């Protein structure tokens, strides 16, 4: 009706674009037209299989992961240096010494270093100190 009055465009003109986009994303698309009791177009979308990925995207992800790992190792080494110089340093003091890390970021890295057995906390949260262990698990003194 709107098409006859010049107020609208032809209904359904964008469906080929919609279908192509869903199919490129790895979905199976089925478009069905029915005319009883009224005109309607049904669009059924099902997951057909794994989404299409390119080698370039996979390589970019691996490169990003490698950079993140290198950055994490560098930050943890910097934290270890601060702890070796000042075993009684708090998270805030370590963050201030590094400059590019928040206290929560330091907390994350300290927990990771404790999980792998590189450092241990000796004593209470307040008044305690960090002890750096070497690879064999012995104290590094």
C-alpha positions in Angstrom: 0.0 0.0 0.0 2.8 2.5 0.9 4.6 1.6 -2.3 1.5 2.6 -4.3 1.3 5.9 -2.5 5.0 6.5 -3.2 5.7 6.6 0.6 7.7 3.3 0.8 10.1 1.1 -1.0 9.5 -2.5 -2.2 9.1 -4.8 0.8 11.8 -7.4 1.2 14.4 -5.7 -0.9 17.1 -6.1 1.8 16.7 -9.9 2.3 19.4 -10.9 -0.2 21.9 -8.8 1.8 20.7 -10.2 5.1 20.9 -13.8 3.7 24.4 -13.3 2.4 25.7 -11.8 5.7 24.3 -14.7 7.8 25.7 -17.3 5.3 29.1 -15.7 5.4 29.0 -15.9 9.2 28.5 -19.7 8.9 24.8 -20.1 9.3 22.3 -21.9 7.1 19.5 -19.6 6.0 16.1 -20.5 4.7 13.7 -17.9 3.4 10.0 -18.9 2.9 7.2 -16.7 1.4 3.6 -17.5 2.4 0.5 -15.7 1.2 -2.3 -17.2 3.4 -3.9 -15.8 5.4 -1.7 -12.8 4.7 1.6 -12.1 3.0 4.7 -12.8 5.1 8.3 -13.8 4.6 9.9 -16.2 7.1 13.6 -16.2 7.7 14.9 -19.3 9.5 18.5 -19.3 10.6 20.4 -22.4 11.8 24.0 -22.9 12.8 25.5 -24.8 9.8 29.0 -25.4 11.2 32.1 -23.5 12.4 32.3 -19.9 11.4 34.6 -19.1 8.5 38.0 -17.9 9.8 41.0 -16.7 7.9 44.6 -17.6 8.4 45.3 -13.9 8.9 43.0 -13.6 11.9 44.5 -16.7 13.5 48.0 -15.4 13.1 47.0 -12.0 14.5 45.5 -13.8 17.6 48.7 -15.8 18.2 50.8 -12.7 17.8 48.7 -10.8 20.3 48.9 -13.7 22.8 52.7 -13.8 22.4 53.0 -10.1 23.0 50.7 -10.3 26.1 52.8 -13.2 27.5 56.0 -11.3 27.0 54.5 -8.3 28.7 53.3 -10.4 31.6 56.7 -12.0 32.1 58.4 -8.6 32.0 56.0 -7.2 34.6 56.5 -10.2 36.8 60.3 -9.8 36.6 60.0 -6.1 37.5 57.8 -7.0 40.5 60.4 -9.6 41.6 63.2 -7.0 41.4 61.2 -4.6 43.5 60.5 -7.3 46.1 64.2 -8.3 46.2 65.1 -4.7 46.9 62.3 -4.2 49.5 60.7 -7.5 50.8 58.4 -5.5 53.0 56.9 -3.5 50.0 53.1 -3.4 49.9 51.1 -3.7 46.7 50.7 0.0 46.5 54.4 0.6 46.9 55.2 -1.9 44.2 52.7 -0.3 41.9 54.2 3.1 42.6 57.7 1.8 41.9 56.7 0.3 38.6 54.5 3.2 37.5 52.5 1.5 34.8 50.6 -1.0 37.0 47.7 -0.5 39.5 47.7 -2.1 42.9 45.1 -4.6 41.6 47.4 -5.4 38.7 50.2 -6.1 41.2 47.8 -8.3 43.3 47.1 -10.4 40.2 50.8 -10.8 39.3 51.7 -11.6 43.0 49.0 -14.3 43.1 50.3 -15.8 39.8 53.9 -15.8 41.1 52.7 -17.5 44.3 50.8 -20.1 42.3 53.9 -21.1 40.4 56.0 -21.2 43.6 58.3 -18.3 42.8 57.5 -16.2 45.9 55.8 -16.8 49.3 54.4 -14.4 51.8 55.9 -14.8 55.2 54.0 -13.4 58.2 50.8 -11.4 58.3 49.4 -9.2 55.6 50.6 -6.2 57.6 54.1 -6.6 58.9 54.9 -9.6 56.8 57.3 -9.8 53.9 57.8 -11.4 50.5 60.4 -14.1 50.1 61.7 -14.9 46.6 62.4 -18.6 46.0 64.7 -19.9 43.3 63.6 -22.5 40.7 64.2 -25.5 43.0 61.9 -24.0 45.7 64.7 -23.1 48.1 65.0 -19.6 49.5 67.1 -17.2 47.5 69.4 -15.5 50.0 
